[in-house]
């Protein structure tokens, strides 16, 4: 069985692995993402009260404390955080999927560390169709030149 790590370690690993932006999300980026996610979860009845996240809460999560008190694993805010960054809540709550998710995040981190390809892929994926096609054509030309 995999050794459980601290909540802050798990949160930071999820952020590092899943951030689509080069250099990672800022605490403010995560708070904004959480607030948008929380609005949808509340509207869909998945949480019983609205959650308002702040960059300070994200900083506290990443550091592992909140005014000297640990952040509760069962908190609504942590559930929203998990959904916002794209990991199942069981990753934080110690569910059955913990080891599998941890291994997948480690693979993503290794991939990101070894190549800028993920960053390029995310950037290209967010382009309008016309610009994306132009990038794909430029890549095809570069590949052709490399073969010569």
RAVENNOR-V275478 format. One record per residue. N is the residue number from 1. RES is the residue in three letters. OMEGA is omega in whole degrees, 0 to 359 (999 if undefined). Layout:
N;RES;OMEGA
N;RES;OMEGA
This chain:
1;UNK;182
2;UNK;177
3;UNK;178
4;UNK;177
5;UNK;183
6;UNK;178
7;UNK;179
8;UNK;177
9;UNK;180
10;UNK;180
11;UNK;180
12;UNK;178
13;UNK;179
14;UNK;179
15;UNK;182
16;UNK;184
17;UNK;191
18;UNK;178
19;UNK;181
20;UNK;183
21;UNK;179
22;UNK;182
23;UNK;177
24;UNK;176
25;UNK;169
26;UNK;177
27;UNK;178
28;UNK;178
29;UNK;182
30;UNK;179
31;UNK;179
32;UNK;177
33;UNK;179
34;UNK;182
35;UNK;177
36;UNK;179
37;UNK;181
38;UNK;178
39;UNK;180
40;UNK;180
41;UNK;179
42;UNK;180
43;UNK;180
44;UNK;179
45;UNK;181
46;UNK;173
47;UNK;188
48;UNK;178
49;UNK;176
50;UNK;177
51;UNK;175
52;UNK;181
53;UNK;177
54;UNK;178
55;UNK;177
56;UNK;178
57;UNK;180
58;UNK;178
59;UNK;180
60;UNK;178
61;UNK;182
62;UNK;178
63;UNK;176
64;UNK;177
65;UNK;180
66;UNK;182
67;UNK;180
68;UNK;180
69;UNK;177
70;UNK;176
71;UNK;182
72;UNK;181
73;UNK;183
74;UNK;184
75;UNK;177
76;UNK;182
77;UNK;178
78;UNK;176
79;UNK;178
80;UNK;178
81;UNK;181
82;UNK;180
83;UNK;184
84;UNK;182
85;UNK;172
86;UNK;174
87;UNK;175
88;UNK;181
89;UNK;179
90;UNK;177
91;UNK;180
92;UNK;185
93;UNK;179
94;UNK;179
95;UNK;182
96;UNK;184
97;UNK;184
98;UNK;184
99;UNK;180
100;UNK;180
101;UNK;180
102;UNK;180
103;UNK;179
104;UNK;178
105;UNK;178
106;UNK;177
107;UNK;179
108;UNK;179
109;UNK;179
110;UNK;179
111;UNK;180
112;UNK;181
113;UNK;186
114;UNK;184
115;UNK;174
116;UNK;185
117;UNK;180
118;UNK;179
119;UNK;179
120;UNK;181
121;UNK;179
122;UNK;181
123;UNK;180
124;UNK;181
125;UNK;182
126;UNK;179
127;UNK;171
128;UNK;185
129;UNK;184
130;UNK;181
131;UNK;178
132;UNK;178
133;UNK;179
134;UNK;178
135;UNK;180
136;UNK;177
137;UNK;178
138;UNK;177
139;UNK;179
140;UNK;178
141;UNK;179
142;UNK;178
143;UNK;180
144;UNK;178
145;UNK;181
146;UNK;180
147;UNK;182
148;UNK;999
